[in-house]
């Protein structure tokens, strides 16, 4: 299988697409100024105790207070609390965790009122981003995730991933980690550590311990709360950390800084694969070049077409996601309605597994497949769905079809479901329904170019337009583009962009910075 990661870096956001055999299977989009990523660690302050929920709300600087349940305090909360006081008591010299005292575990049936008080400072980690009206979800069981292992302060146990089946390999990894881990740390060994040498594991262990030391140093020097003590790696690197596979054929980045970060990371975890990270320097937008934009437009939205006229209808509600399978305008199979229903349902199972990963849909998903009479066909559909979901990294559970033909799926929800708006608002009338004559559109563009060159003084720039408009501007020996260049200078470049609507345009300077030339008053005349 050919796998590629495409990273599109824009001034305000970063988008990441994972392609498998050129098909888009995962997509992430994050604002560059966004915070509260899963994995961030904060020195927070208890804002309010909720005895009825056996929980509390903690101020970590988000718009809504974060939620912390008693069971999420962790068994070693008392040890954390004592160590935190020791660290904050001496601002000059850091108290080493190896000398910290381990106190008895918290009882599972305890009460939050007996452990915490309002205004108390605690060290917390984000495990769920804000979703809908809910604030972030927190834990006091801190962890630092690497490629081969997860490091957990104030734990002692070494656990090995259940996906590593060989008994001798499990024993080897357990003994190896026990010999290199510092005191008062626990470790979860990840599946990717299978077969790795001690030098590789030891190198990552030192990196993770250094992250803990940097975190607690920030806590020691903090003068106000809430305070960000540890920030999870950028979305590009974080996604690669969980997804990276040595079989990747290429990782393409269109930004020099992010390219260097990704290359350094891949060089650290897989030095022999460092060369698969490549900087994209083409003039066509990177997502257009790899056919990501078109797949995004066709894969999101309420209706998703897949095979021979069949389609899915996907609805999102507060409580669950509902999917309806429709055969559309298909003709029936030669051997009858049952065979036709089976074929449509199997195709729906393939597309739905991709949609769950692509949209990162979590919680409860209810799927209404086309009714099938034969028990063996229903079993075949269930097995097909289970097989398709094996590639999914999120924890999930699939139930066989009910007597009503419904399949219930639960999938781990960590962040809000990805939703890409594939409908386009008219850029010239702004939804009012009246526009200037389309034949005058190029005259409008020329007036913008004239203003940009002769009044603002920018002579080297790119004009991004819809591919159809770009083809019109470039047609002929003495094309419209050539006439503009002869009149306004040779620094004009016309770039076709699939993300733009038909009469939409965007200007960018030579450093790829957006130039705002939109004038709503002018376009509404």
C-alpha positions as CSV (number, residue, x, y, z in Angstrom):
1,X,0.0,0.0,0.0
2,X,1.3,3.4,-1.0
3,X,1.0,5.9,1.9
4,X,1.7,9.6,1.8
5,X,1.3,12.5,4.2
6,X,0.6,16.0,2.8
7,X,1.0,19.0,5.1
8,X,-0.5,22.3,3.9
9,X,0.8,25.2,6.0
10,X,-1.1,28.5,5.7
11,X,-0.6,31.7,7.7
12,X,-3.6,31.0,10.0
13,X,-3.9,27.2,9.9
14,X,-2.2,23.9,9.3
15,X,-4.0,21.1,7.4
16,X,-2.7,17.5,7.3
17,X,-4.0,14.8,4.9
18,X,-3.1,11.1,5.0
19,X,-3.4,9.3,1.6
20,X,-3.5,5.6,1.2
21,X,-3.2,4.5,-2.4
22,X,-4.0,8.1,-3.3
23,X,-7.3,7.9,-1.4
24,X,-7.9,10.5,1.4
25,X,-8.4,8.5,4.7
26,X,-7.5,11.0,7.5
27,X,-7.6,14.8,7.6
28,X,-6.7,17.2,10.4
29,X,-7.1,21.0,10.4
30,X,-5.9,23.2,13.3
31,X,-5.7,26.9,13.7
32,X,-2.1,28.0,14.3
33,X,-3.1,30.1,17.4
34,X,-5.2,27.2,18.8
35,X,-4.4,26.0,22.3
36,X,-5.7,23.3,24.7
37,X,-4.4,20.5,22.5
38,X,-4.7,17.0,24.0
39,X,-1.5,16.3,26.0
40,X,-0.9,19.9,27.3
41,X,-0.1,20.1,31.0
42,X,-1.2,23.1,33.1
43,X,-0.7,24.3,36.6
44,X,-4.4,25.0,37.3
45,X,-6.5,26.2,40.2
46,X,-9.6,24.5,41.6
47,X,-12.5,26.8,40.8
48,X,-15.5,24.9,42.1
49,X,-16.2,21.6,43.9
50,X,-19.2,19.5,42.8
51,X,-19.9,16.9,45.5
52,X,-23.0,15.6,43.6
53,X,-20.8,14.7,40.6
54,X,-17.8,13.8,42.8
55,X,-15.8,16.1,40.6
56,X,-14.5,19.7,40.3
57,X,-14.0,22.5,37.8
58,X,-10.5,23.7,37.3
59,X,-9.3,27.0,35.8
60,X,-6.7,26.3,33.1
61,X,-7.2,29.5,31.1
62,X,-9.9,28.1,28.7
63,X,-13.2,29.9,27.9
64,X,-15.0,27.3,30.0
65,X,-13.6,25.8,33.2
66,X,-12.2,22.3,32.7
67,X,-13.8,19.2,34.2
68,X,-11.9,16.9,36.6
69,X,-13.6,13.8,38.1
70,X,-12.4,12.2,41.3
71,X,-11.4,9.0,39.5
72,X,-9.2,11.0,37.2
73,X,-7.1,12.3,40.1
74,X,-5.2,9.1,39.7
75,X,-4.0,6.7,42.4
76,X,-0.8,8.7,43.0
77,X,-2.4,12.1,43.5
78,X,-1.2,12.3,47.1
79,X,2.4,11.8,45.9
80,X,2.0,14.5,43.2
81,X,0.5,16.9,45.7
82,X,3.4,16.5,48.2
83,X,6.0,16.7,45.5
84,X,4.4,19.9,44.0
85,X,4.6,21.6,47.4
86,X,8.3,20.6,47.7
87,X,9.1,22.0,44.2
88,X,7.2,25.3,44.9
89,X,8.9,25.8,48.3
90,X,12.3,26.3,46.7
91,X,12.4,28.5,43.6
92,X,16.2,28.1,43.1
93,X,17.0,24.4,43.4
94,X,14.8,21.7,41.8
95,X,13.8,18.9,44.1
96,X,14.6,15.6,42.2
97,X,11.7,13.2,41.6
98,X,14.0,10.3,42.4
99,X,14.0,11.5,46.1
100,X,10.3,12.1,46.2
101,X,8.2,10.1,48.8
102,X,5.5,7.8,47.4
103,X,2.4,8.0,49.6
104,X,-0.4,5.4,49.7
105,X,-2.8,5.2,46.8
106,X,-6.1,7.1,46.8
107,X,-9.1,4.9,47.6
108,X,-11.4,4.3,44.6
109,X,-14.5,5.0,46.7
110,X,-13.2,8.4,48.0
111,X,-14.8,11.8,47.8
112,X,-13.4,14.9,46.0
113,X,-14.3,17.1,49.0
114,X,-11.8,15.2,51.2
115,X,-8.9,15.6,48.7
116,X,-9.3,19.0,47.2
117,X,-10.3,22.5,48.3
118,X,-11.4,25.6,46.4
119,X,-8.4,27.7,45.3
120,X,-5.9,24.8,45.5
121,X,-3.2,24.6,42.8
122,X,-2.9,21.2,41.0
123,X,-1.0,19.8,38.0
124,X,-3.4,18.6,35.3
125,X,-3.2,17.3,31.7
126,X,-5.8,17.7,29.0
127,X,-7.3,14.4,27.8
128,X,-10.2,15.8,25.8
129,X,-10.5,19.1,24.0
130,X,-13.6,21.3,24.5
131,X,-16.5,19.7,22.6
132,X,-19.7,21.6,22.0
133,X,-20.7,23.3,25.2
134,X,-18.3,21.3,27.4
135,X,-14.9,22.5,28.6
136,X,-11.7,20.4,28.4
137,X,-11.6,17.1,30.3
138,X,-8.6,16.7,32.6
139,X,-6.6,14.0,34.4
140,X,-3.9,14.2,37.1
141,X,-2.3,11.0,35.9
142,X,0.4,12.8,33.8
143,X,2.0,11.0,30.8
144,X,4.6,11.9,28.1
145,X,4.1,10.0,24.9
146,X,6.9,9.1,22.6
147,X,7.3,6.9,19.5
148,X,8.2,3.7,21.4
149,X,6.9,4.3,25.0
150,X,4.7,6.5,27.3
151,X,6.5,7.8,30.4
152,X,4.4,8.3,33.6
153,X,5.8,10.0,36.7
154,X,5.0,8.5,40.1
155,X,4.3,5.1,38.7
156,X,6.5,2.0,39.0
157,X,4.9,-0.5,36.7
158,X,6.2,-1.4,33.3
159,X,3.4,-2.5,30.9
160,X,3.8,-3.9,27.4
161,X,1.3,-3.4,24.6
162,X,-1.0,-6.4,24.2
163,X,-0.5,-6.2,20.4
164,X,3.1,-7.6,21.0
165,X,2.2,-11.3,21.1
166,X,5.6,-13.1,21.4
167,X,6.3,-14.0,25.0
168,X,10.1,-13.7,24.7
169,X,9.8,-10.3,23.1
170,X,7.5,-9.0,25.9
171,X,9.9,-10.3,28.5
172,X,12.9,-8.8,26.8
173,X,11.2,-5.3,26.5
174,X,10.0,-5.4,30.1
175,X,13.5,-6.3,31.5
176,X,15.2,-3.8,29.3
177,X,12.9,-0.9,30.3
178,X,13.2,-1.9,34.0
179,X,17.0,-1.5,33.7
180,X,17.0,1.9,32.0
181,X,14.1,3.8,33.6
182,X,14.7,6.2,36.5
183,X,13.2,5.8,39.9
184,X,9.6,6.9,40.4
185,X,8.6,6.5,36.7
186,X,6.3,4.0,35.1
187,X,6.4,3.1,31.4
188,X,3.9,1.7,28.8
189,X,5.8,0.1,26.0
190,X,4.1,0.8,22.6
191,X,3.7,-1.7,19.8
192,X,6.3,0.2,17.6
193,X,9.0,-0.8,20.2
194,X,8.9,-4.4,19.1
195,X,12.4,-5.5,17.9
196,X,14.1,-2.2,18.8
197,X,17.6,-2.0,20.2
198,X,18.4,-0.8,23.7
199,X,20.2,2.3,22.3
200,X,17.0,3.5,20.5
201,X,14.8,3.0,23.5
202,X,17.3,4.6,25.9
203,X,17.6,7.6,23.6
204,X,13.8,8.2,23.7
205,X,13.7,7.5,27.4
206,X,16.2,10.4,28.0
207,X,14.1,12.7,25.7
208,X,10.9,12.0,27.7
209,X,12.6,12.4,31.1
210,X,13.9,15.8,29.8
211,X,10.4,16.8,29.0
212,X,9.3,16.0,32.5
213,X,12.2,18.0,34.0
214,X,11.4,21.0,31.7
215,X,7.7,20.8,32.8
216,X,8.4,20.7,36.5
217,X,11.0,23.5,36.1
218,X,8.2,25.8,34.6
219,X,6.0,24.9,37.5
220,X,8.7,25.7,40.0
221,X,9.2,29.2,38.4
222,X,5.5,29.9,37.9
223,X,4.3,33.0,39.6
224,X,0.6,33.0,38.5
225,X,-2.0,30.4,37.7
226,X,-3.2,29.1,35.4
227,X,0.2,28.4,33.8
228,X,1.0,26.3,30.7
229,X,3.8,23.9,31.9
230,X,4.1,21.6,28.9
231,X,2.8,22.1,25.4
232,X,2.2,19.1,23.2
233,X,4.3,19.0,20.0
234,X,2.7,20.8,17.0
235,X,-0.1,19.0,15.1
236,X,2.2,18.0,12.2
237,X,4.7,16.3,14.5
238,X,2.1,14.9,16.9
239,X,0.1,13.3,14.1
240,X,3.3,11.8,12.7
241,X,4.3,10.5,16.1
242,X,1.1,8.4,16.3
243,X,0.9,7.6,12.6
244,X,4.4,7.3,11.3
245,X,5.2,4.0,9.6
246,X,8.5,3.1,7.9
247,X,6.5,2.1,4.8
248,X,5.6,5.7,4.1
249,X,6.6,6.7,0.6
250,X,6.6,10.4,1.2
251,X,5.9,13.3,3.5
252,X,5.4,16.5,1.6
253,X,5.4,20.0,3.3
254,X,5.0,23.4,1.7
255,X,6.6,25.4,4.5
256,X,10.3,25.6,5.3
257,X,10.0,25.9,9.1
258,X,7.6,23.0,9.5
259,X,9.5,21.0,6.9
260,X,12.6,21.2,9.1
261,X,10.7,20.3,12.2
262,X,9.2,17.2,10.5
263,X,12.6,16.2,9.0
264,X,14.3,16.5,12.4
265,X,11.6,14.4,14.0
266,X,11.7,11.6,11.4
267,X,15.5,11.7,11.6
268,X,15.3,11.1,15.3
269,X,12.9,8.2,15.2
270,X,13.8,6.6,11.9
271,X,17.1,8.0,10.6
272,X,17.1,5.8,7.5
273,X,13.7,7.3,6.4
274,X,14.8,11.0,6.8
275,X,14.9,11.4,3.0
276,X,11.2,10.7,2.5
277,X,10.4,14.2,4.0
278,X,10.4,16.6,1.1
279,X,9.6,20.3,0.7
280,X,7.0,21.1,-1.9
281,X,7.9,24.2,-3.9
282,X,5.4,24.0,-6.8
283,X,3.3,26.9,-7.8
284,X,0.0,25.0,-7.7
285,X,-1.4,24.7,-4.2
286,X,-0.1,21.5,-2.5
287,X,-3.5,20.0,-1.9
288,X,-4.5,20.6,-5.5
289,X,-1.3,19.0,-6.7
290,X,-2.0,15.8,-4.7
291,X,-5.8,15.8,-5.5
292,X,-6.7,16.4,-1.8
293,X,-8.9,19.4,-2.4
294,X,-11.3,17.5,-4.8
295,X,-11.5,14.6,-2.4
296,X,-12.3,17.0,0.5
297,X,-15.1,18.6,-1.5
298,X,-16.6,15.2,-2.4
299,X,-16.1,13.4,1.0
300,X,-17.6,15.9,3.4
301,X,-21.1,17.3,3.6
302,X,-24.4,15.6,4.4
303,X,-24.5,13.4,1.3
304,X,-21.5,11.2,0.3
305,X,-21.6,9.2,-3.0
306,X,-19.6,6.1,-3.3
307,X,-20.4,3.2,-5.8
308,X,-22.6,3.3,-8.9
309,X,-25.1,5.8,-7.6
310,X,-25.3,4.5,-4.0
311,X,-24.8,7.1,-1.3
312,X,-24.6,7.7,2.4
313,X,-26.5,10.4,4.3
314,X,-24.6,11.4,7.5
315,X,-26.3,13.5,10.2
316,X,-24.7,14.8,13.4
317,X,-26.6,15.3,16.6
318,X,-25.6,16.3,20.1
319,X,-26.0,12.6,21.3
320,X,-24.9,10.6,18.3
321,X,-24.1,10.3,14.6
322,X,-26.7,8.7,12.3
323,X,-25.9,7.2,8.9
324,X,-28.5,6.1,6.3
325,X,-27.4,3.9,3.4
326,X,-29.3,4.4,0.1
327,X,-29.0,2.5,-3.2
328,X,-29.9,5.6,-5.2
329,X,-30.5,5.1,-8.9
330,X,-28.7,1.7,-9.2
331,X,-30.2,-1.0,-11.3
332,X,-30.8,-4.3,-9.5
333,X,-28.3,-7.1,-9.8
334,X,-29.1,-10.0,-12.1
335,X,-29.6,-12.5,-9.2
336,X,-32.2,-10.3,-7.4
337,X,-32.8,-7.8,-4.7
338,X,-30.9,-9.6,-1.9
339,X,-27.7,-9.6,-3.9
340,X,-28.2,-5.9,-4.8
341,X,-28.7,-5.0,-1.1
342,X,-25.6,-7.0,-0.1
343,X,-23.4,-5.3,-2.7
344,X,-24.7,-1.8,-1.7
345,X,-24.2,-2.6,2.0
346,X,-20.6,-3.9,1.6
347,X,-19.7,-0.8,-0.4
348,X,-21.2,1.3,2.4
349,X,-19.2,-0.5,5.0
350,X,-16.0,0.3,3.0
351,X,-16.9,4.0,2.7
352,X,-18.2,4.3,6.3
353,X,-14.9,3.0,7.8
354,X,-13.1,5.7,5.7
355,X,-15.5,8.4,6.8
356,X,-15.1,7.6,10.5
357,X,-11.4,8.1,10.2
358,X,-11.7,11.1,7.9
359,X,-14.2,13.0,10.0
360,X,-12.9,11.7,13.3
361,X,-16.4,10.9,14.3
362,X,-16.7,9.7,17.9
363,X,-19.3,8.6,20.5
364,X,-22.2,6.5,19.3
365,X,-22.7,5.9,15.5
366,X,-26.0,4.3,14.3
367,X,-26.0,2.9,10.8
368,X,-29.2,2.0,8.9
369,X,-28.2,-0.5,6.3
370,X,-30.5,-1.8,3.6
371,X,-32.6,-4.7,4.9
372,X,-31.2,-8.2,4.1
373,X,-33.1,-11.4,4.7
374,X,-30.3,-13.9,4.9
375,X,-28.4,-14.4,8.1
376,X,-25.2,-15.2,6.3
377,X,-25.3,-11.9,4.4
378,X,-25.8,-10.0,7.7
379,X,-22.8,-11.8,9.2
380,X,-20.7,-11.1,6.1
381,X,-21.5,-7.4,6.4
382,X,-20.5,-7.4,10.1
383,X,-17.2,-9.1,9.4
384,X,-16.5,-6.7,6.5
385,X,-17.1,-3.7,8.9
386,X,-14.8,-5.3,11.6
387,X,-12.0,-5.9,9.0
388,X,-12.3,-2.3,7.6
389,X,-12.0,-0.8,11.1
390,X,-8.8,-2.7,11.9
391,X,-6.8,0.3,10.4
392,X,-8.5,2.7,12.8
393,X,-6.2,3.8,15.7
394,X,-9.2,5.0,17.8
395,X,-10.6,2.5,20.3
396,X,-14.0,1.2,18.9
397,X,-16.6,-1.4,19.4
398,X,-18.9,-2.8,16.7
399,X,-22.2,-4.7,17.4
400,X,-23.8,-7.1,14.8
401,X,-26.9,-5.9,13.0
402,X,-30.0,-5.7,15.1
403,X,-33.4,-7.2,13.9
404,X,-34.2,-3.7,12.6
405,X,-31.1,-3.8,10.3
406,X,-29.3,-1.2,12.5
407,X,-25.6,-1.5,13.3
408,X,-24.3,0.3,16.4
409,X,-20.7,1.5,16.6
410,X,-18.9,3.3,19.5
411,X,-15.7,5.1,18.8
412,X,-13.3,6.9,21.0
413,X,-14.0,10.7,21.0
414,X,-11.0,12.9,21.9
415,X,-11.8,16.0,19.9
416,X,-14.8,17.4,18.0
417,X,-15.7,15.6,14.8
418,X,-14.1,17.2,11.8
419,X,-16.5,19.1,9.6
420,X,-15.5,20.8,6.4
421,X,-18.1,23.1,4.8
422,X,-18.2,22.1,1.2
423,X,-20.9,24.7,0.2
424,X,-19.6,27.9,-1.2
425,X,-21.1,31.4,-0.6
426,X,-21.0,33.5,-3.7
427,X,-17.9,35.7,-3.4
428,X,-19.3,38.5,-5.5
429,X,-22.8,38.9,-4.2
430,X,-22.1,37.6,-0.6
431,X,-25.3,35.5,-0.7
432,X,-27.6,38.4,-1.9
433,X,-28.3,36.8,-5.3
434,X,-27.2,39.7,-7.6
435,X,-23.8,40.0,-9.2
436,X,-22.0,42.0,-11.9
437,X,-22.0,40.5,-15.3
438,X,-19.5,37.6,-15.4
439,X,-18.0,38.9,-18.7
440,X,-16.7,41.9,-16.7
441,X,-14.9,39.7,-14.1
442,X,-11.5,39.9,-15.9
443,X,-11.9,43.7,-16.1
444,X,-12.5,43.8,-12.3
445,X,-9.3,41.7,-11.9
446,X,-7.3,44.1,-14.0
447,X,-8.5,47.0,-11.9
448,X,-7.3,45.2,-8.8
449,X,-3.9,44.5,-10.5
450,X,-3.6,48.1,-11.5
451,X,-4.3,49.3,-8.0
452,X,-1.8,46.7,-6.5
453,X,1.0,47.7,-8.9
454,X,0.5,51.5,-9.3
455,X,-1.0,52.6,-6.0
456,X,0.2,50.0,-3.4
457,X,3.5,49.3,-5.1
458,X,3.5,45.5,-5.1
459,X,4.9,44.3,-8.4
460,X,5.6,40.6,-7.7
461,X,2.5,38.6,-6.7
462,X,0.3,35.5,-7.5
463,X,-3.3,35.7,-8.4
464,X,-5.2,32.6,-7.4
465,X,-8.4,31.9,-9.4
466,X,-10.7,29.0,-10.2
467,X,-9.1,26.6,-12.7
468,X,-11.7,27.5,-15.4
469,X,-10.9,31.2,-15.0
470,X,-7.2,30.5,-15.1
471,X,-7.6,28.5,-18.3
472,X,-9.4,31.5,-19.9
473,X,-6.8,34.0,-18.7
474,X,-4.0,31.8,-20.1
475,X,-5.5,30.8,-23.4
476,X,-4.0,31.9,-26.7
477,X,-0.5,33.0,-27.8
478,X,-1.2,36.6,-26.8
479,X,-3.2,35.6,-23.7
480,X,-4.8,38.0,-21.3
481,X,-2.1,37.1,-18.8
482,X,0.6,38.1,-21.3
483,X,-1.1,41.4,-22.0
484,X,-1.3,42.1,-18.2
485,X,2.4,41.2,-17.8
486,X,3.4,43.6,-20.7
487,X,1.3,46.4,-19.1
488,X,2.0,45.9,-15.4
489,X,5.2,43.9,-15.2
490,X,6.5,40.4,-15.4
491,X,5.9,39.7,-11.7
492,X,2.3,38.6,-12.3
493,X,1.6,34.8,-11.9
494,X,-1.8,33.2,-12.4
495,X,-2.3,30.1,-10.2
496,X,-5.4,27.8,-10.6
497,X,-6.8,26.8,-7.2
498,X,-9.5,24.2,-6.8
499,X,-10.6,25.5,-3.4
500,X,-11.9,28.8,-4.8
501,X,-15.5,29.4,-6.1
502,X,-16.0,30.2,-9.8
503,X,-15.7,34.0,-9.5
504,X,-13.6,34.1,-6.4
505,X,-10.0,35.3,-6.4
506,X,-7.1,35.8,-3.9
507,X,-3.8,37.7,-4.1
508,X,-0.6,36.6,-2.5
509,X,2.8,38.4,-2.4
510,X,6.1,36.7,-3.2
511,X,6.4,35.5,0.4
512,X,3.0,33.7,0.0
513,X,1.4,36.2,2.4
514,X,-2.3,36.9,1.7
515,X,-3.1,40.4,0.3
516,X,-6.7,41.5,1.1
517,X,-8.1,43.0,-2.1
518,X,-11.7,42.1,-1.5
519,X,-14.0,45.1,-1.5
520,X,-17.6,44.2,-0.6
521,X,-19.0,47.6,-1.4
522,X,-17.5,47.6,-4.9
523,X,-18.7,44.0,-5.7
524,X,-22.2,44.8,-4.5
525,X,-22.7,47.9,-6.7
